[in-house]
Amino acid sequence: MTRTSLDTSRLPQDVLTYTDKQFYDFIKNFCGQDASDLLSIQAIRSVDSFLSIQDVYSVFELDSDDVKDIQKQCGFQKRNGIYTVRP
């Protein structure tokens, strides 16, 4: 099993206190707009709420018009209509 390590020296000292816009801006700059939008649509507004969610990708299992845009933005649609997360 391969483990990817994260260089935490790149993280701001106060990142655990970020909420709402500051949190989403950090995610956007560190991970990209898609990741920020994925968290935002699920109302994951802080590191604390992110760590408490079981599966951030569960939105891809939903069959709802409310999440179609984020599914298209961050995933691939299979022939059977089910979305899978882009790597």
Distance bins in CASP14 RR format, pairs under 12 A and 6 or more apart:
PFRMAT RR
TARGET T0000
AUTHOR 0000-0000-0000
RMODE 2
METHOD distances of the structure
MODEL  1
6 15 0 0 0 0 0 1 0 0 0 0 0
6 30 0 0 0 0 0 1 0 0 0 0 0
6 31 0 0 0 0 0 1 0 0 0 0 0
7 30 0 0 0 0 0 1 0 0 0 0 0
8 15 0 0 0 0 1 0 0 0 0 0 0
8 16 0 0 0 0 0 1 0 0 0 0 0
8 30 0 0 0 0 0 1 0 0 0 0 0
9 15 0 0 0 0 0 1 0 0 0 0 0
10 26 0 0 0 0 0 1 0 0 0 0 0
10 29 0 0 0 0 0 1 0 0 0 0 0
10 30 1 0 0 1 0 0 0 0 0 0 0
10 31 0 0 0 0 0 1 0 0 0 0 0
11 17 0 0 0 0 0 1 0 0 0 0 0
11 18 0 0 0 0 0 1 0 0 0 0 0
11 26 0 0 0 0 1 0 0 0 0 0 0
11 27 0 0 0 0 0 1 0 0 0 0 0
11 29 0 0 0 0 0 1 0 0 0 0 0
11 30 0 0 0 0 1 0 0 0 0 0 0
11 31 0 0 0 0 0 1 0 0 0 0 0
11 47 0 0 0 0 1 0 0 0 0 0 0
12 18 1 0 0 1 0 0 0 0 0 0 0
12 22 0 0 0 0 1 0 0 0 0 0 0
12 23 0 0 0 0 0 1 0 0 0 0 0
12 25 0 0 0 0 0 1 0 0 0 0 0
12 26 1 0 0 1 0 0 0 0 0 0 0
12 29 0 0 0 0 0 1 0 0 0 0 0
12 30 0 0 0 0 1 0 0 0 0 0 0
12 47 0 0 0 0 0 1 0 0 0 0 0
14 22 0 0 0 0 1 0 0 0 0 0 0
14 23 0 0 0 0 0 1 0 0 0 0 0
14 26 0 0 0 0 0 1 0 0 0 0 0
14 47 0 0 0 0 0 1 0 0 0 0 0
15 22 0 0 0 0 1 0 0 0 0 0 0
15 23 0 0 0 0 1 0 0 0 0 0 0
15 25 0 0 0 0 0 1 0 0 0 0 0
15 26 1 0 0 1 0 0 0 0 0 0 0
15 27 0 0 0 0 0 1 0 0 0 0 0
15 29 0 0 0 0 0 1 0 0 0 0 0
15 30 0 0 0 0 1 0 0 0 0 0 0
15 46 0 0 0 0 0 1 0 0 0 0 0
15 47 1 0 0 1 0 0 0 0 0 0 0
15 48 0 0 0 0 0 1 0 0 0 0 0
15 50 0 0 0 0 0 1 0 0 0 0 0
16 22 0 0 0 0 0 1 0 0 0 0 0
16 23 0 0 0 0 0 1 0 0 0 0 0
16 26 0 0 0 0 0 1 0 0 0 0 0
16 46 0 0 0 0 1 0 0 0 0 0 0
16 47 1 0 1 0 0 0 0 0 0 0 0
16 48 1 0 0 1 0 0 0 0 0 0 0
16 49 0 0 0 0 0 1 0 0 0 0 0
16 50 0 0 0 0 0 1 0 0 0 0 0
16 51 0 0 0 0 1 0 0 0 0 0 0
17 23 0 0 0 0 1 0 0 0 0 0 0
17 26 0 0 0 0 0 1 0 0 0 0 0
17 46 0 0 0 0 1 0 0 0 0 0 0
17 47 0 0 0 0 1 0 0 0 0 0 0
17 48 0 0 0 0 1 0 0 0 0 0 0
18 24 0 0 0 0 1 0 0 0 0 0 0
18 25 0 0 0 0 1 0 0 0 0 0 0
18 26 1 0 1 0 0 0 0 0 0 0 0
18 27 0 0 0 0 1 0 0 0 0 0 0
18 28 0 0 0 0 0 1 0 0 0 0 0
18 29 0 0 0 0 0 1 0 0 0 0 0
18 30 0 0 0 0 0 1 0 0 0 0 0
18 36 0 0 0 0 0 1 0 0 0 0 0
18 39 0 0 0 0 0 1 0 0 0 0 0
18 44 0 0 0 0 0 1 0 0 0 0 0
18 45 0 0 0 0 1 0 0 0 0 0 0
18 46 1 0 0 1 0 0 0 0 0 0 0
18 47 1 0 0 1 0 0 0 0 0 0 0
18 48 0 0 0 0 1 0 0 0 0 0 0
18 49 0 0 0 0 0 1 0 0 0 0 0
18 50 0 0 0 0 0 1 0 0 0 0 0
19 25 0 0 0 0 0 1 0 0 0 0 0
19 26 0 0 0 0 0 1 0 0 0 0 0
19 27 0 0 0 0 0 1 0 0 0 0 0
19 39 0 0 0 0 0 1 0 0 0 0 0
19 43 0 0 0 0 0 1 0 0 0 0 0
19 44 0 0 0 0 0 1 0 0 0 0 0
19 45 1 0 1 0 0 0 0 0 0 0 0
19 46 1 0 1 0 0 0 0 0 0 0 0
19 47 0 0 0 0 1 0 0 0 0 0 0
19 48 0 0 0 0 1 0 0 0 0 0 0
19 49 0 0 0 0 1 0 0 0 0 0 0
19 50 0 0 0 0 0 1 0 0 0 0 0
20 26 0 0 0 0 0 1 0 0 0 0 0
20 27 0 0 0 0 0 1 0 0 0 0 0
20 36 0 0 0 0 0 1 0 0 0 0 0
20 39 0 0 0 0 0 1 0 0 0 0 0
20 40 0 0 0 0 1 0 0 0 0 0 0
20 43 0 0 0 0 0 1 0 0 0 0 0
20 44 0 0 0 0 0 1 0 0 0 0 0
20 45 1 0 1 0 0 0 0 0 0 0 0
20 46 1 0 0 1 0 0 0 0 0 0 0
20 47 0 0 0 0 0 1 0 0 0 0 0
20 49 0 0 0 0 0 1 0 0 0 0 0
21 27 0 0 0 0 0 1 0 0 0 0 0
21 28 0 0 0 0 0 1 0 0 0 0 0
21 36 0 0 0 0 0 1 0 0 0 0 0
21 40 0 0 0 0 1 0 0 0 0 0 0
21 45 0 0 0 0 1 0 0 0 0 0 0
21 46 0 0 0 0 0 1 0 0 0 0 0
22 28 0 0 0 0 0 1 0 0 0 0 0
22 29 0 0 0 0 0 1 0 0 0 0 0
22 36 0 0 0 0 0 1 0 0 0 0 0
22 45 0 0 0 0 1 0 0 0 0 0 0
22 46 0 0 0 0 1 0 0 0 0 0 0
22 47 0 0 0 0 0 1 0 0 0 0 0
23 29 0 0 0 0 0 1 0 0 0 0 0
23 30 0 0 0 0 0 1 0 0 0 0 0
23 31 0 0 0 0 0 1 0 0 0 0 0
23 35 0 0 0 0 0 1 0 0 0 0 0
23 36 0 0 0 0 1 0 0 0 0 0 0
23 39 1 0 0 1 0 0 0 0 0 0 0
23 40 0 0 0 0 1 0 0 0 0 0 0
23 43 0 0 0 0 0 1 0 0 0 0 0
23 44 0 0 0 0 1 0 0 0 0 0 0
23 45 1 0 0 1 0 0 0 0 0 0 0
23 46 1 0 1 0 0 0 0 0 0 0 0
23 47 1 0 0 1 0 0 0 0 0 0 0
23 48 0 0 0 0 1 0 0 0 0 0 0
23 49 0 0 0 0 1 0 0 0 0 0 0
23 50 0 0 0 0 1 0 0 0 0 0 0
24 30 0 0 0 0 0 1 0 0 0 0 0
24 31 0 0 0 0 0 1 0 0 0 0 0
24 32 0 0 0 0 0 1 0 0 0 0 0
24 33 0 0 0 0 1 0 0 0 0 0 0
24 35 0 0 0 0 1 0 0 0 0 0 0
24 36 1 0 1 0 0 0 0 0 0 0 0
24 37 0 0 0 0 1 0 0 0 0 0 0
24 38 0 0 0 0 0 1 0 0 0 0 0
24 39 1 0 0 1 0 0 0 0 0 0 0
24 40 1 0 1 0 0 0 0 0 0 0 0
24 41 0 0 0 0 0 1 0 0 0 0 0
24 42 0 0 0 0 0 1 0 0 0 0 0
24 43 0 0 0 0 0 1 0 0 0 0 0
24 44 0 0 0 0 1 0 0 0 0 0 0
24 45 1 0 0 1 0 0 0 0 0 0 0
24 46 0 0 0 0 1 0 0 0 0 0 0
24 47 0 0 0 0 0 1 0 0 0 0 0
24 49 0 0 0 0 0 1 0 0 0 0 0
24 50 0 0 0 0 0 1 0 0 0 0 0
25 31 0 0 0 0 0 1 0 0 0 0 0
25 32 0 0 0 0 0 1 0 0 0 0 0
25 33 0 0 0 0 0 1 0 0 0 0 0
25 35 0 0 0 0 0 1 0 0 0 0 0
25 36 1 0 0 1 0 0 0 0 0 0 0
25 39 0 0 0 0 0 1 0 0 0 0 0
25 40 0 0 0 0 0 1 0 0 0 0 0
26 32 0 0 0 0 0 1 0 0 0 0 0
26 35 0 0 0 0 0 1 0 0 0 0 0
26 36 0 0 0 0 1 0 0 0 0 0 0
26 39 0 0 0 0 0 1 0 0 0 0 0
26 45 0 0 0 0 0 1 0 0 0 0 0
26 46 0 0 0 0 0 1 0 0 0 0 0
26 47 0 0 0 0 1 0 0 0 0 0 0
26 50 0 0 0 0 0 1 0 0 0 0 0
27 33 0 0 0 0 1 0 0 0 0 0 0
27 34 0 0 0 0 1 0 0 0 0 0 0
27 35 1 0 1 0 0 0 0 0 0 0 0
27 36 1 0 1 0 0 0 0 0 0 0 0
27 37 0 0 0 0 1 0 0 0 0 0 0
27 38 0 0 0 0 1 0 0 0 0 0 0
27 39 1 0 1 0 0 0 0 0 0 0 0
27 40 0 0 0 0 1 0 0 0 0 0 0
27 44 0 0 0 0 1 0 0 0 0 0 0
27 45 0 0 0 0 0 1 0 0 0 0 0
27 46 0 0 0 0 0 1 0 0 0 0 0
27 47 0 0 0 0 1 0 0 0 0 0 0
27 50 0 0 0 0 1 0 0 0 0 0 0
27 56 0 0 0 0 0 1 0 0 0 0 0
28 34 0 0 0 0 1 0 0 0 0 0 0
28 35 1 0 0 1 0 0 0 0 0 0 0
28 36 1 0 1 0 0 0 0 0 0 0 0
28 37 0 0 0 0 1 0 0 0 0 0 0
28 38 0 0 0 0 0 1 0 0 0 0 0
28 39 0 0 0 0 1 0 0 0 0 0 0
28 40 0 0 0 0 1 0 0 0 0 0 0
29 35 0 0 0 0 0 1 0 0 0 0 0
29 36 0 0 0 0 1 0 0 0 0 0 0
30 36 0 0 0 0 1 0 0 0 0 0 0
30 39 0 0 0 0 0 1 0 0 0 0 0
30 47 0 0 0 0 0 1 0 0 0 0 0
31 37 0 0 0 0 0 1 0 0 0 0 0
31 38 0 0 0 0 1 0 0 0 0 0 0
31 39 0 0 0 0 1 0 0 0 0 0 0
31 50 0 0 0 0 0 1 0 0 0 0 0
31 56 0 0 0 0 0 1 0 0 0 0 0
31 74 0 0 0 0 0 1 0 0 0 0 0
32 38 0 0 0 0 1 0 0 0 0 0 0
32 39 0 0 0 0 0 1 0 0 0 0 0
32 40 0 0 0 0 0 1 0 0 0 0 0
32 73 0 0 0 0 0 1 0 0 0 0 0
32 74 0 0 0 0 0 1 0 0 0 0 0
33 39 0 0 0 0 0 1 0 0 0 0 0
33 40 0 0 0 0 0 1 0 0 0 0 0
33 70 0 0 0 0 0 1 0 0 0 0 0
33 73 0 0 0 0 1 0 0 0 0 0 0
33 74 0 0 0 0 1 0 0 0 0 0 0
34 40 0 0 0 0 0 1 0 0 0 0 0
34 41 0 0 0 0 0 1 0 0 0 0 0
34 69 0 0 0 0 0 1 0 0 0 0 0
34 70 0 0 0 0 1 0 0 0 0 0 0
34 71 0 0 0 0 0 1 0 0 0 0 0
34 72 0 0 0 0 0 1 0 0 0 0 0
34 73 1 0 1 0 0 0 0 0 0 0 0
34 74 1 0 1 0 0 0 0 0 0 0 0
34 75 0 0 0 0 1 0 0 0 0 0 0
34 85 0 0 0 0 1 0 0 0 0 0 0
34 86 1 0 0 1 0 0 0 0 0 0 0
34 87 0 0 0 0 0 1 0 0 0 0 0
35 41 0 0 0 0 0 1 0 0 0 0 0
35 42 0 0 0 0 0 1 0 0 0 0 0
35 44 0 0 0 0 0 1 0 0 0 0 0
35 50 0 0 0 0 0 1 0 0 0 0 0
35 56 0 0 0 0 1 0 0 0 0 0 0
35 57 0 0 0 0 0 1 0 0 0 0 0
35 70 0 0 0 0 0 1 0 0 0 0 0
35 73 0 0 0 0 0 1 0 0 0 0 0
35 74 1 0 0 1 0 0 0 0 0 0 0
35 85 0 0 0 0 0 1 0 0 0 0 0
35 86 0 0 0 0 0 1 0 0 0 0 0
36 42 0 0 0 0 0 1 0 0 0 0 0
36 44 0 0 0 0 0 1 0 0 0 0 0
36 45 0 0 0 0 0 1 0 0 0 0 0
36 50 0 0 0 0 0 1 0 0 0 0 0
36 70 0 0 0 0 0 1 0 0 0 0 0
36 73 0 0 0 0 0 1 0 0 0 0 0
36 74 0 0 0 0 0 1 0 0 0 0 0
37 44 0 0 0 0 0 1 0 0 0 0 0
37 59 0 0 0 0 0 1 0 0 0 0 0
37 67 0 0 0 0 0 1 0 0 0 0 0
37 69 0 0 0 0 1 0 0 0 0 0 0
37 70 1 0 0 1 0 0 0 0 0 0 0
37 71 0 0 0 0 0 1 0 0 0 0 0
37 72 0 0 0 0 0 1 0 0 0 0 0
37 73 1 0 0 1 0 0 0 0 0 0 0
37 74 1 0 0 1 0 0 0 0 0 0 0
37 75 0 0 0 0 0 1 0 0 0 0 0
38 44 0 0 0 0 1 0 0 0 0 0 0
38 50 0 0 0 0 0 1 0 0 0 0 0
38 53 0 0 0 0 0 1 0 0 0 0 0
38 55 0 0 0 0 0 1 0 0 0 0 0
38 56 1 0 0 1 0 0 0 0 0 0 0
38 57 0 0 0 0 1 0 0 0 0 0 0
38 58 0 0 0 0 0 1 0 0 0 0 0
38 59 1 0 0 1 0 0 0 0 0 0 0
38 60 0 0 0 0 1 0 0 0 0 0 0
38 67 0 0 0 0 1 0 0 0 0 0 0
38 69 0 0 0 0 0 1 0 0 0 0 0
38 70 1 0 0 1 0 0 0 0 0 0 0
38 71 0 0 0 0 1 0 0 0 0 0 0
38 72 0 0 0 0 0 1 0 0 0 0 0
38 73 0 0 0 0 1 0 0 0 0 0 0
38 74 1 0 1 0 0 0 0 0 0 0 0
38 75 0 0 0 0 1 0 0 0 0 0 0
38 83 0 0 0 0 0 1 0 0 0 0 0
38 85 0 0 0 0 1 0 0 0 0 0 0
38 86 0 0 0 0 0 1 0 0 0 0 0
39 45 1 0 0 1 0 0 0 0 0 0 0
39 46 0 0 0 0 1 0 0 0 0 0 0
39 47 0 0 0 0 0 1 0 0 0 0 0
39 49 0 0 0 0 1 0 0 0 0 0 0
39 50 1 0 0 1 0 0 0 0 0 0 0
39 51 0 0 0 0 0 1 0 0 0 0 0
39 53 0 0 0 0 1 0 0 0 0 0 0
39 56 1 0 0 1 0 0 0 0 0 0 0
39 57 0 0 0 0 0 1 0 0 0 0 0
39 59 0 0 0 0 0 1 0 0 0 0 0
39 70 0 0 0 0 0 1 0 0 0 0 0
39 74 0 0 0 0 0 1 0 0 0 0 0
40 46 0 0 0 0 0 1 0 0 0 0 0
40 49 0 0 0 0 0 1 0 0 0 0 0
40 50 0 0 0 0 0 1 0 0 0 0 0
40 56 0 0 0 0 0 1 0 0 0 0 0
40 59 0 0 0 0 0 1 0 0 0 0 0
40 67 0 0 0 0 0 1 0 0 0 0 0
40 69 0 0 0 0 0 1 0 0 0 0 0
40 70 0 0 0 0 1 0 0 0 0 0 0
40 73 0 0 0 0 0 1 0 0 0 0 0
40 74 0 0 0 0 0 1 0 0 0 0 0
41 56 0 0 0 0 0 1 0 0 0 0 0
41 58 0 0 0 0 0 1 0 0 0 0 0
41 59 1 0 0 1 0 0 0 0 0 0 0
41 60 0 0 0 0 0 1 0 0 0 0 0
41 62 0 0 0 0 0 1 0 0 0 0 0
41 64 0 0 0 0 0 1 0 0 0 0 0
41 66 0 0 0 0 1 0 0 0 0 0 0
41 67 1 0 0 1 0 0 0 0 0 0 0
41 68 0 0 0 0 0 1 0 0 0 0 0
41 69 0 0 0 0 1 0 0 0 0 0 0
41 70 1 0 1 0 0 0 0 0 0 0 0
41 71 0 0 0 0 1 0 0 0 0 0 0
41 73 0 0 0 0 1 0 0 0 0 0 0
41 74 0 0 0 0 1 0 0 0 0 0 0
42 49 0 0 0 0 1 0 0 0 0 0 0
42 50 0 0 0 0 1 0 0 0 0 0 0
42 52 0 0 0 0 0 1 0 0 0 0 0
42 53 1 0 0 1 0 0 0 0 0 0 0
42 54 0 0 0 0 0 1 0 0 0 0 0
42 55 0 0 0 0 0 1 0 0 0 0 0
42 56 1 0 0 1 0 0 0 0 0 0 0
42 57 0 0 0 0 1 0 0 0 0 0 0
42 58 0 0 0 0 1 0 0 0 0 0 0
42 59 1 0 0 1 0 0 0 0 0 0 0
42 60 0 0 0 0 0 1 0 0 0 0 0
42 62 0 0 0 0 0 1 0 0 0 0 0
42 66 0 0 0 0 0 1 0 0 0 0 0
42 67 0 0 0 0 1 0 0 0 0 0 0
42 70 0 0 0 0 1 0 0 0 0 0 0
42 74 0 0 0 0 0 1 0 0 0 0 0
43 49 1 0 0 1 0 0 0 0 0 0 0
43 50 0 0 0 0 0 1 0 0 0 0 0
43 52 0 0 0 0 0 1 0 0 0 0 0
43 53 0 0 0 0 0 1 0 0 0 0 0
43 56 0 0 0 0 0 1 0 0 0 0 0
43 59 0 0 0 0 0 1 0 0 0 0 0
44 50 1 0 1 0 0 0 0 0 0 0 0
44 51 0 0 0 0 1 0 0 0 0 0 0
44 52 0 0 0 0 1 0 0 0 0 0 0
44 53 1 0 0 1 0 0 0 0 0 0 0
44 54 0 0 0 0 0 1 0 0 0 0 0
44 55 0 0 0 0 0 1 0 0 0 0 0
44 56 1 0 0 1 0 0 0 0 0 0 0
44 57 0 0 0 0 0 1 0 0 0 0 0
44 58 0 0 0 0 0 1 0 0 0 0 0
44 59 0 0 0 0 0 1 0 0 0 0 0
45 52 0 0 0 0 0 1 0 0 0 0 0
45 53 0 0 0 0 0 1 0 0 0 0 0
46 52 0 0 0 0 1 0 0 0 0 0 0
46 53 0 0 0 0 0 1 0 0 0 0 0
47 53 0 0 0 0 0 1 0 0 0 0 0
49 56 0 0 0 0 0 1 0 0 0 0 0
50 56 1 0 0 1 0 0 0 0 0 0 0
53 59 0 0 0 0 0 1 0 0 0 0 0
55 61 0 0 0 0 1 0 0 0 0 0 0
55 62 0 0 0 0 0 1 0 0 0 0 0
55 85 0 0 0 0 0 1 0 0 0 0 0
56 70 0 0 0 0 0 1 0 0 0 0 0
56 74 0 0 0 0 0 1 0 0 0 0 0
56 85 0 0 0 0 1 0 0 0 0 0 0
57 67 0 0 0 0 0 1 0 0 0 0 0
57 70 0 0 0 0 0 1 0 0 0 0 0
57 71 0 0 0 0 0 1 0 0 0 0 0
57 74 0 0 0 0 1 0 0 0 0 0 0
57 75 0 0 0 0 1 0 0 0 0 0 0
57 83 0 0 0 0 1 0 0 0 0 0 0
57 84 0 0 0 0 1 0 0 0 0 0 0
57 85 1 0 1 0 0 0 0 0 0 0 0
57 86 0 0 0 0 0 1 0 0 0 0 0
57 87 0 0 0 0 0 1 0 0 0 0 0
58 64 0 0 0 0 0 1 0 0 0 0 0
58 67 0 0 0 0 0 1 0 0 0 0 0
58 70 0 0 0 0 0 1 0 0 0 0 0
58 71 0 0 0 0 0 1 0 0 0 0 0
58 83 0 0 0 0 0 1 0 0 0 0 0
58 85 0 0 0 0 0 1 0 0 0 0 0
59 66 0 0 0 0 1 0 0 0 0 0 0
59 67 1 0 1 0 0 0 0 0 0 0 0
59 68 0 0 0 0 0 1 0 0 0 0 0
59 69 0 0 0 0 0 1 0 0 0 0 0
59 70 1 0 0 1 0 0 0 0 0 0 0
59 71 1 0 0 1 0 0 0 0 0 0 0
59 72 0 0 0 0 0 1 0 0 0 0 0
59 73 0 0 0 0 0 1 0 0 0 0 0
59 74 0 0 0 0 1 0 0 0 0 0 0
59 75 0 0 0 0 0 1 0 0 0 0 0
59 83 0 0 0 0 1 0 0 0 0 0 0
59 85 0 0 0 0 1 0 0 0 0 0 0
60 67 0 0 0 0 1 0 0 0 0 0 0
60 68 0 0 0 0 0 1 0 0 0 0 0
60 70 0 0 0 0 1 0 0 0 0 0 0
60 71 1 0 1 0 0 0 0 0 0 0 0
60 72 0 0 0 0 0 1 0 0 0 0 0
60 73 0 0 0 0 0 1 0 0 0 0 0
60 74 1 0 0 1 0 0 0 0 0 0 0
60 75 1 0 0 1 0 0 0 0 0 0 0
60 76 0 0 0 0 1 0 0 0 0 0 0
60 77 0 0 0 0 0 1 0 0 0 0 0
60 78 0 0 0 0 0 1 0 0 0 0 0
60 81 0 0 0 0 0 1 0 0 0 0 0
60 82 1 0 0 1 0 0 0 0 0 0 0
60 83 1 0 1 0 0 0 0 0 0 0 0
60 84 1 0 0 1 0 0 0 0 0 0 0
60 85 1 0 1 0 0 0 0 0 0 0 0
60 86 0 0 0 0 0 1 0 0 0 0 0
61 67 0 0 0 0 1 0 0 0 0 0 0
61 71 0 0 0 0 1 0 0 0 0 0 0
61 81 0 0 0 0 0 1 0 0 0 0 0
61 82 0 0 0 0 1 0 0 0 0 0 0
61 83 0 0 0 0 1 0 0 0 0 0 0
61 84 0 0 0 0 0 1 0 0 0 0 0
61 85 0 0 0 0 0 1 0 0 0 0 0
62 68 0 0 0 0 1 0 0 0 0 0 0
62 70 0 0 0 0 1 0 0 0 0 0 0
62 71 0 0 0 0 1 0 0 0 0 0 0
62 82 0 0 0 0 0 1 0 0 0 0 0
62 83 0 0 0 0 1 0 0 0 0 0 0
63 71 0 0 0 0 1 0 0 0 0 0 0
63 81 0 0 0 0 1 0 0 0 0 0 0
63 82 0 0 0 0 1 0 0 0 0 0 0
63 83 0 0 0 0 1 0 0 0 0 0 0
64 70 0 0 0 0 0 1 0 0 0 0 0
64 71 0 0 0 0 1 0 0 0 0 0 0
64 83 0 0 0 0 0 1 0 0 0 0 0
65 71 0 0 0 0 0 1 0 0 0 0 0
65 72 0 0 0 0 0 1 0 0 0 0 0
67 73 0 0 0 0 0 1 0 0 0 0 0
67 74 0 0 0 0 0 1 0 0 0 0 0
67 75 0 0 0 0 0 1 0 0 0 0 0
67 83 0 0 0 0 1 0 0 0 0 0 0
68 74 0 0 0 0 0 1 0 0 0 0 0
68 75 0 0 0 0 0 1 0 0 0 0 0
68 77 0 0 0 0 1 0 0 0 0 0 0
68 81 0 0 0 0 0 1 0 0 0 0 0
68 83 0 0 0 0 1 0 0 0 0 0 0
69 75 0 0 0 0 0 1 0 0 0 0 0
69 83 0 0 0 0 0 1 0 0 0 0 0
70 83 0 0 0 0 1 0 0 0 0 0 0
70 85 0 0 0 0 0 1 0 0 0 0 0
70 86 0 0 0 0 0 1 0 0 0 0 0
71 77 1 0 0 1 0 0 0 0 0 0 0
71 78 0 0 0 0 0 1 0 0 0 0 0
71 81 0 0 0 0 1 0 0 0 0 0 0
71 82 0 0 0 0 1 0 0 0 0 0 0
71 83 1 0 1 0 0 0 0 0 0 0 0
71 84 0 0 0 0 1 0 0 0 0 0 0
71 85 0 0 0 0 1 0 0 0 0 0 0
71 86 0 0 0 0 0 1 0 0 0 0 0
72 81 0 0 0 0 0 1 0 0 0 0 0
72 83 1 0 0 1 0 0 0 0 0 0 0
72 86 0 0 0 0 0 1 0 0 0 0 0
73 83 0 0 0 0 0 1 0 0 0 0 0
73 85 0 0 0 0 0 1 0 0 0 0 0
73 86 0 0 0 0 1 0 0 0 0 0 0
74 83 0 0 0 0 1 0 0 0 0 0 0
74 84 0 0 0 0 1 0 0 0 0 0 0
74 85 1 0 0 1 0 0 0 0 0 0 0
74 86 1 0 1 0 0 0 0 0 0 0 0
74 87 0 0 0 0 0 1 0 0 0 0 0
75 81 0 0 0 0 0 1 0 0 0 0 0
75 82 0 0 0 0 0 1 0 0 0 0 0
75 83 1 0 1 0 0 0 0 0 0 0 0
75 84 1 0 0 1 0 0 0 0 0 0 0
75 85 1 0 1 0 0 0 0 0 0 0 0
75 86 1 0 1 0 0 0 0 0 0 0 0
75 87 0 0 0 0 1 0 0 0 0 0 0
76 82 0 0 0 0 1 0 0 0 0 0 0
76 83 1 0 0 1 0 0 0 0 0 0 0
76 84 1 0 1 0 0 0 0 0 0 0 0
76 85 0 0 0 0 1 0 0 0 0 0 0
76 86 1 0 0 1 0 0 0 0 0 0 0
76 87 0 0 0 0 1 0 0 0 0 0 0
77 83 1 0 1 0 0 0 0 0 0 0 0
77 84 0 0 0 0 1 0 0 0 0 0 0
77 85 0 0 0 0 0 1 0 0 0 0 0
77 86 0 0 0 0 0 1 0 0 0 0 0
78 84 1 0 0 1 0 0 0 0 0 0 0
78 85 0 0 0 0 0 1 0 0 0 0 0
END
